[in-house]
Amino acid sequence: MPLRLLCLHGWGTNIKILQSQLSGLISNLSMDNTATFHLLEGDFDSDPGPGIEGIHDPPYYSYHTFPRPLSAPPSHCDDDEVLDAYDRLYEVLATEGPFDGLLGFSHGGTLAAGFLINHAKQYPGEEPPVRCAIFINSLPPFRMDSEGYCAKEGKVKGEIVLEDDLAGYINIPTVSIAGAKDPLFEYSRALYELCERGRSAWVVHSRGHDVPIDKKNVAGMAMAIRKLAVQVALNW
């Protein structure tokens, strides 16, 4: 049976854009029925994400206001939005599943990581809501000051602060994928470091903050996901 993946797009995009970004992986992993991809669109209107405006048509969405503002203490409204996004994931997993795993690109991967961490904290001792996760160019849960990310320049202009108490909660097989030229590379590495050793894979592609579609990079990512599928089959 193929891995059934619930896929989450990046900030300021949509599922049509995500389908285009994942086209290389979808084509490769469909050849031997390794995985199927089910895309969930955000429900917050958003400005276009990095590199999106002028290339992909609107509308643009996110799963909650993003990036989350750096404030002390965090705003109650901001926390409610994220918790609502987690509740939506629970609902989709229950009504449209079962799903074996979550796949998230950028903002979508951060949401997936936060969801898994929050579940482990809220329901200690219970089974995780999915059996595996794939994080592509994703950060751990974080906050950013008002300068934020400059989409046109493709660089971080503000301060990124990772949230506290994140380690020790992602205890399922994972694949973390990062771009060697991504200005956020160190944060993708930080998310990988939060995943359980021995059940996590680290893949670096040659591009930036995107999902490669060239054969060489796709082959490397697909190989790791095929190994993930075997892990899931053997461990569950």
Secondary structure, DSSP 8 states (H G I E B T S, - for coil): --EEEEEE--TTB-HHHHHHHTHHHHHHHHTTT-EEEEEE---EE----TTTTTTS-S--EESSSSS-B--SS--HHHHHHHHHHHHHHHHHHHHH---SEEEEETHHHHHHHHHHHHHHHHSTTS--SSSEEEEES---SEEE-TT-EETTTTEE-S-EEE-SS-TT-B-S-EEEEEETT-TTHHHHHHHHHHB-TTSEEEEEESSSSS---SHHHHHHHHHHHHHHHHHHHHH-
